[in-house]
Amino acid sequence: TVLIDYLGSRYICQSILPGILQGERSHTILLGSVDVEILMKCDEDFQELLKEKIGEPLNLLSRPVYTNPLSDNRREECRRMKKASLVVEAVEETKEKEVESEETMYTCCPLETKGIQGSDQRRYLLDFGRMTPRDANWVPQAQGGTGKWEATESVNRIPKSLFDEEWTMNVLRPELVNQWIRSEMSKFIEQKRKEYAEASAIDGNDADNEKPDVSAEGKTEKTKEDEKFTITEEEQRSVTDNLKLNVNVFLPDVRVVNREEMKLDEEKARAAASFLWDDVLPRITRAVRERGLSQAPVDGKGLTEFLHRSGVNCRYLGRLASLAREEELRDEKVKDDLKHGRLAVTPRRTMPQSWLDLLECEMVARAAKHVLDSYLVEGSLVGAARPLQITASFLSALVSEREETAAQTENRLEKRGLSIPDDDDLLGLVPFDLGTGDALPLPARSRTEIWQDIETEIGRRFRYNLVLFNKSNKSGRTIYTPLLRRFCQ
């Protein structure tokens, strides 16, 4: 399976699996459903196999779900979308035995997952895109989220609400889940050790002051205080089982079988998301400050790999940039206090300025790609007919510091001995003839408009306001060569 971005559209391309989609009725549904009008199935043997091979290694919790999980409003909406679609054909009515809508089944997989047995008798798992729960930090607090983003100040281009259909697929990384489980296990062990120490101290105070017996081999028998602290395998298993996560939490328009169990599952998902916000992100910032450039990545690709290893998705680039900015402001305050004699000792470590530079560069590059895609698909794909012209003007605005005045443009062209390009020159950038009809012309966007769209996308996607880029290079820290390289990757 590959993703291909072409002229502003993303295509999912997948090779045909053997035994699937080859002939009629050549495969059997073992888990899930291929249509909202067909109730979900669950083969017990297949479910046990998934629980052993996927649920246990990924710490997924099996919970009961309705075979008809969607709400009535959502199902009706899906019917309207199918009728309006020119691609989706009507699904034939199934002749299989009807199942009551209130019937439930146990599963550890996402609701959209499908288990299929092909004609080659092999079993395939499709649409298994969510191996972890939704990130509660990106769920609105009114819908059960942590409220971390709502507690921060929303100014300028940062939207006040977290509601966005795109965030439904914002899930926690498996690396983060493993870190959270290890952290919770460490807390459990520390608590047990503390309880054991307190119990040993009480027993030691109540014990008689008798000399220890000496065995025939001349060795002193161990007293209770000398016994090593251990945790049984059953206790470890109990803790890890309690830390398993339900991947079907915080899903809108989905009916819940047991609300009490769902509340417990949502609480664990919020705990994992809070661990990311309160522990992992500040720890990364402290590590960059204390270790300096020796451990920090040097480009966008290395930054992405570094964050993923740490269990952090790139949508937290804005939060990391905010933490880095706070550290820089603190360093500036310390510098000012030293200058005016209000501080006698300077801290040993300071925040490397390159860290914030790298974070903003990555956010601008990612947001710019989305903005360019929107330009290419607008106007009923009119923009896709002129990709070279749109891309050239977009890149010129992306790597420029300010809008060029008319006098500057005229002076520049005179020095180069060129004239202002006419329509024929611009049409030379079009890969094919557009004809001479009355098609709507593409809007001519200035640098200011392009950067406004980029900053709006950064505010929506990363919830961050730029402090370095698009500021007339007042800081002297905006380097456009790495930005252009990262944009083109």
Disulfide bonds with the S-S distance in Angstrom:
none
